[in-house]
Amino acid sequence: MEVHHHPELPHGKKKHFKEYVLEFLMIFLAVTMGFIAENIREHLSDNSKEEEYITGMVKNLGVDTTRLSDIITRTKQQIAGFDSLIKVSKTKLSQIPVQDSLYLMTARYIYYANNFTDDDVTLTQLRNAGGYRLIRNSDVTDSIAEYESRIKDINGEFSDMFASLEKARDNANFVFDLSVGHNFRLHPTATPVLITTDSSKIYNYYNSCWLVLLGLDGYEHMLEDQLQYTNRLIAFLKKEYDME
């Protein structure tokens, strides 16, 4: 009788504990290196984006300095105009040339306003795209935030001044016949322009112009201060980021 022996199947060798540890360490190392590489990539990307924001900010600030200088010049001219306007004698308005002088300065200086608008392209990106988190230097962040705050203050000052200007315009409607404009250009010192001799209306007009003058003076000083701050901020950002 034959006895059949079943062939022995090969069995894999049982792994030693050290092999498991080695495999774990290799997987851990691979994951860790991938994580580090991703962090480095994000860090480099953030640094690049930060520099891009600052470069844009410096460019925008340069535009602002030009605009500020222009607005300051025109605001000073308007201040000088209102200063001359309120010096026109109220007691001599019965004289046509005096009326015409008041009318001329009213037409020149009361119907416009020099509103400063900053170039806020980069500031908008910083606010809306979460760009502030990319700026690592807290002094830079604080300086930019202060710049924004100053812009808001300037806008508020302009709004107050413009409200006074609108009031003066309303009062001018009770004092002047504005429809004589064409004839006045032809005969600027011989055209009656007043529609009232009511001293209260005339004094209200002068008083409102005086308030405009005060508003313009405060607004101009804020613009001057902002121009100086903007130049300092440009120099500070260039220094912090080694920009030419």
Summary of the structure (lengths in Angstrom):
residues: 244
radius of gyration: 36.4
end to end distance: 101.8
largest distance: 151.5
contacts: 632
relative contact order: 0.13
helix: 76%
strand: 1%
